[in-house]
Structure formats: C-alpha cells, structure tokens
Amino acid sequence: MTAEARIRGVCPVLAVPFTARGDIDLAGFEAMTRHLLGTGVTALMLFGFASEFYKLRDDERAQLRRTFLRETSGHPDVAAIISITDHATEVAVRNAIEAVGDGANALNILPPHLLGPSRRAILDHLAAILEAVDVPVIIQVVPGLTGTNIDAPSLQGLAAAHPNLRMVKVETTPPGRLIAELAAGDPPLPALVGYAGVQLPDALRRGVLGVQPGCSFAEVYLDVWRAWELGEHEKALAVHRRMLPYIAYWMQNVELIIQAEKTILVRRGIIASEQCRAPGWTLDREERAMIDHFLEEFADTLA
C-alpha cells in the first residue's frame, strides 16, 4: 500500500513529552509513539501545533524526527508524516529534503504567515517545497491560527503544476465548504479535517478522507471513523456527540487543548509528565474535573 493510500481515517498528531524541568522526554516520546502504532491508525504526523513545534530548538526537532521515523520504519502499514513549519523558504526546503532523506513517507506544509507575506510569496514558498521532494505533500490551511488563507482554486493550481500535492488539511471554520470545493475542483483534492474534529460530522458527510486530531484519545476518533465506514452513521454521530462538549471547550485555545491532551496522556499512563513549555495554559480545578469526567465517559474505549 502506498503512503498516500495509508493517509486516511484517523491520523493523529503526536505530542512532544517534556520532563518536569522542561527537557525532551525521549523515552516518553518513544513509548507514546509505540502506543499509537498499536491503536490501528494508519498514519501519524509530527510537528503539528499539538507537537508544540514552535517551542523546540532545531537540534531537538532533528532528534525527534529521527526517533519518530526510526520507530515508524518497522510499521509499513503506517505512514509517517513530517510537518514542515519553517517560515523561510530556503530553510523549509532544506528541512523537507532532510525529512525525506530520513525516511518520511509524506510531508505536511504549514504555509508561511509571519509579517503577512503576499499571496504570491506564499504560493512560491509552497511550490519550492513541492519541487524539492517526490513524496506526497499535504498543505495545511489554518487561517484562524496563522492569518494565512489559501482558496481552493489556488490549491488546485498548485496541484496541477505539482502532482505530488495530494491533499489538503482543512482547518477553516467551518471546514465543510472548502472540503467540498476541493473535491469538486480540477484536479480534485481530497481533504483531511483538523481542529480536533469538532466539525467531523459535517466533514464526513462531505466525503473527507480523514481526521487529524491530537494523540491522547485517538481510540475515540477511531470508534467514530470505523462506525461511519461501516455505514453505522447514527452510531458514529452518537460517539461524536458524547465527545463534542469536551473538544469544543478545549479547542477554545490551542494551548488549552495541548495541556488537556498532555494531562490525559499522563492519566492514561502513556507519558510521565504533563509538562508543557512556557508560555502555556494552566488548567484550573474545573478544567481538571472535566478531564476526570471525560476519562470516566470513555473508560471502556480508553482502558
């Protein structure tokens, strides 16, 4: 099965565990990756917002990338995706080439957004990376966090010129219209939906290829996805409705959901510390109680 064929369904974005002192917990990262490889997902991504990529040194990113690709290399049924988040085109191209050289099956590109680059500069940046590699590429559209929006015709123009642009991670609010526009365009582009899958039901009805949530309760998303694929749509929607109050609250702030997911990983015994690097979010008593309720709600799934 090709890497592209594996990027579907539930494709979690890995967290980066830290020690209580704020150092990388590499053993914890390895354990978390192995846990996820055993859940039944067919793709994993490193260096999304859930990975706190913006709080990592260059040498830490390189070490984590190599560790992630080593852990996934023994699992040909799981696509390993590295996200390229660099603002400078030259740096992004170099890191994309290095990631592919290290064994990445596919790349995600976060478009440049600092200081308001022009539309032409953004498209040139994306084209330069697409030209530099031969693996499948996903472009992430997340205007709420970056201020950078790319419309469907621009993405389809890139795909027409660069056939390795294979899909788009859609994190617009709402995401459904862009998912539908991409599917109906020339060439058609499949989509993954992000934003913790808050709008996953609408995305599923519009034919989305997969969902990219965080990694602390991937099994719940798998329950939704598998039920939907079996045609058990009401069952899928019922599971999502149970999850929705939690993810909708946590997604009010990206640092909040990162902290909540780290805490869930600790509570599940997957990593040792819920530490996030500063600046971050400090959970209050009610937010910790919400995590307690979530773990009780989904105890059977997350056991």
N, C-alpha and C positions, 0 to 999 in steps of 0.2 A: 504494500500500500504506500502510495506517495505521501510526502509530508503534507501536501495540500489536502489530500483526502482525509488525513487524520485531524485536521483543524476544523472541528465541528463539535456540536454538543457543548459540553461544559469544559471550558479551557481556563482554569484558574490562573491568577497572577500571584506569584509567590511573595510572601512577606520576607523580610530580612530580620532574623532574630539578633538581638543585641544582649550582651551581658548587663548586669546591673550597673556596671561602670560605663556602659555605652560602647564597648568594643564589639566587633563582629563575633557572634557565637557560631563558628563554622560547624562545629559538631551538631548544634541545634538545627542549622540550615540543612545539613545532610539528612538528619533524622526526619525533618519536615518534608523534604523532597521525597524521601523513600515512602513516607506515609501517603503522600499524594499519588505516587506511582502505583500504589496498591488500591486506590479507590475505584479504578475503572475509567478515569478520564483519559482522553486520547491526545491531549495537548496541554502544555504548561508554558507560561511566559514569565520571564524575569526582567525586572527593571520597569515595571509599571509604577503608577503612583502608589499602589499598595505596597511596593517594594521600598518606598522612601528613597528612590533613586537620587533625589535632589539633596540628600543628606550624606551621600557616600563619596569617599575620596576615589581618585582614579585607580589607585592600586587595589582598593577594596573591590571596586567593580570588576576589575580584571580577575581577582581571586575568586569572587563569587561566580563569575561567568564560567571560568574553567571548572569549578566544582560542580556547578549545575549541569554542564554539558558532559562531564565525566559520569555523574550519577544517571543521567538520562540515556547515555550511549548504550547501555545494556538493555534498553527497552525500545526496540524498533517499532513497537505499536504506539508509542507516544511521541508526538512532535515537540521538539524543544525550540521555543521561540525566544529570541533576544530582542528587547526593545532598544532602539537607538534614539536617545533623547537629547543628543548634543545640539546646541544652538548653532555653532559654527559648522558650515558645510564641510570644510576640509577635515575637521575632527570627526564629524559624523561619518563621512566616507571611510576614513581610516578605521574607525571602530566597527563599522559594518563589515569591512573586509576581514578584520581580525576575528570577529564573531563567527563568520562563516568558516574561516580557517580553523577555528577551534572546534567546529562541528555543529554550529547552529543549523537546524533544518529550515528555519524561516526567520524573517525579521519583521518586527513592528517598527514603524517610524512615527515618532511624535514630532509634528511639524514645528519649526522654529516659531517662537512667539514673543521673545523679549524685545522691547522697544519698538513694537509694531512694524515688523517687516512688511514690505509690499507684497501684493498677491504674486507678482512676477518673481520676487525673490524666494517666496515660499515654494512655488512650483519648480523653480530652478534647483532649489535645495533637494526636493523630493526626487527630481529627475536625476540628479547627480548620484544619489544613493542607488536608485534603481539601475542605473547604467553600470555601477561598480560591482554588482553582485548578480549571481544567477539563481538564487533561491527564491521561493515565493515570498512576496512582501505584502504586509498589511499596513495601511495608512490609518492612523488614529485621528478621528475628528472629535475634539472635546472642547468646544468653544467656551463652555461655562467656566472652565479652569484656566484656559490659555488665552481666550480672546481671539483665537485664530479659527476661522470657519472656512471650509472649502466646500463648494457646492458640487452637486452630482455631475454636471457637465465638465467641470474642471477635472474631477477624478476620472471620469470616463475618457477624457482626452489624454491624461497620463497613461491610462491602461492601454489605450490604442497605440501609443508610442512605445510603451514598455510592457510587454506581455507578462513579465513576472510580477506586476501589480495584480494580485489575485483576489484581494478582498479589502474591506474597509471595516474598522472598528468604529461603530457609531455610538457617540455619547452626547448627541444633541438632546435637547429637551423640548418636545418629545422626540424620540428617535424614529418612530414608525414611518413618517413621511419620507425621510431620507433613505431608509431601508428600501421602501417601495420604489423610489426614483432610481436608485442604483440598480435594482433588479430589472427595471423596465428599460434601462438605457442601452446604448450601443457603444462598447460592448457591455453586456450585463455584468454587474459586480455583486457577488454575494457579500453579506454583512455579518459581523459579529456585533452583539449589543453589549455595552458595558454598563457603567453607572449602577453597579451592584445588581443589575437585573430588575430594577424597580419596575420598569415597563416591559418586562419579559412577556407577559401575555399578549400585548399588542404586537410585539416583535414576532412572536411565534405565529400569530395569525397572518402576518405579512411575509412569512417564509424565511425568517432569519436563519442563518446557518449555525449559529452557536451563541453562547453567552460567556463573557469573561468577567467573573466576579473575583473577589479575594479568595483566599485558600483555606479559611478556618472552618468552613462548613460546606465544602464542595458537595458532600453527600446529599444535602438537602436539594441543591440545584439538580443533581443527578436524578433524584426522585421526580422532580418536575419534568425534566427533559425526557426521561425514559417513558413516563406515562403519556406524554404528548406524542412521542414517536409511535407508541402502541395504539394510538387513536383514542386513548382514555383521557380526553381533553378535560372533562369535568374534574377528574381526579387530579390532573396536573394543576389546574387552576385552584383547586381546593388547597393543595400544598402551598402554592404561591401565596394565597390569601393568608394562610397562617404565618408565613414568613414576612409578609409585607409590612406590618406595623414596625417591626424591628429594623429592617433595612431602610425603610423610609425615614425613620428617625436618625439612624446612624449616618445616612448619606446627606444630612443637612450640613455636614462639614467633613472634608476629606480626612483631616487629622482625627476626627472623632471615629470614623469607621475603621481607620488604621489601628487606633488604640483598642477599639472594641474587638477587632479580629485578633489582635495580639493576645488580649486577655482570654478570649475563647480558646486560642491555641494552648495557652498555659493551663486553663481549666480542664482541657481535654488530655493533658499530659504529653503534648506533642513537642513543645518547647519549654524551656526552663524559666524564662523571664519575659514579662510583658513590656519591657523597656522599649520606648521609642526615643529617638534622638530629638533634642530640643531644637527649635520650638515645636511643641506638640499639643496634645489635648489631655487634660487631667479629668478622668471620669469622676463624677460625683456619686453620692450614695444611691440616688435614684437610677443613674445610668448603670451602676454595678448590679442593682436589683433587676434591671431589665435584662442583663446578661444571664442572671440566675434564671429568670423566667424563660428566656429563650432556650437555655440548655435543658430545662425541665420539659418544655414544649416538644423538643425534638430529641429527647433522650434515647428513644428507640433507634432513631436514624444515626445518631452520633455516638452510640455506645462503642 
